[in-house]
Amino acid sequence: MRVMERLDELAALGDRIGYTPAEDAAHELAAGWFREAGLEVEVDGAGNLIGRIPGGGRREVWTGSHLDTVPGAGRFDGTLGVVAGLEAVEQLGTPGLAVVVFRDEERGCAGSRGCSARPDAYVELHIEQGPILLRADAPLGVVTAIVGYVRGRRTFDGTPGHAGTTPMDVREDALVAAAEFVLHAREAARGIEGAVATVGQVSVEPGGTNVIPGRVVLSVDARAPDADRLDRLAHALQVEEPVRTEPSPMSPEIRAALRAEVEALGLPVLELPSGAGHDAGILASAGVPSGMLFVRSLNGGVSHNPAELSSEEDIALALEALAGTLGRLSA
Ligand SMILES: [Zn+2]
């Protein structure tokens, strides 16, 4: 299958951080494939690559993803949406259809944020990067929303003191209070369907092995699929100086088209939120009706890791569902 061969070609370029020569090389490779497919190729001001079926005038429907990677990346994150997206666009050949490669997605979606043109609809095929489809025995999944998040920190103050001479009943140990918060965060997220919360950094002062901790600062990353659930989670966690990004719901029209295509393939129709950010979330926030189709991730759902894997069979199904959906949207 040509999709798998092209994924190999991209993987051979190695890691590709956004706006580096390595990402440029991937864009050049893709631009060559776009021209071979007879697409009109454009590079916009942010460096995004767009390949259009010639002869516009109809509804502009885009598919695509990104070709930059994290350090130590796998072979499917972003690349699959570009390579399979091109395949689908080429198969359909409908004017108004285009495949896009957004720049620098991994470090904050610079390309899709800076994109000067906006399509009438956007559909992104992407690997799930998690274990939900694998556990449900479903090759494909339809994304309901890109989760929103609240990030910030929590500070706990105690009284530093001698670790040997201060009795347990008079201590004010900041790290014990912080540890209780970590457990509270876990329970709060578990109590809200689709929510997650993570403490990823801990700083302990004064940081001596024989000193009772006097101050602890924790990082908090809390995510939920809609504004109501994110409100509840944020209320439970009381993050200091929170930075909040709203959830991006996917378009009901595109979700319905994706569901119909998945069902037509005789597959279970499973809908799920995306816990990771994607270009589709940026476009949806900018008012572009957007949708996402997830392909099952194998190896336990691992991603941002060379062990990232999706099967050729699942990818073939995803390509069919994507082409069908693009066909419906551009008809
Ligand atoms: Zn990605």
Residues whose N, C-alpha, C, O or C-beta is under 5 A from the ligand:
A	BS01	ZN	D77 G78
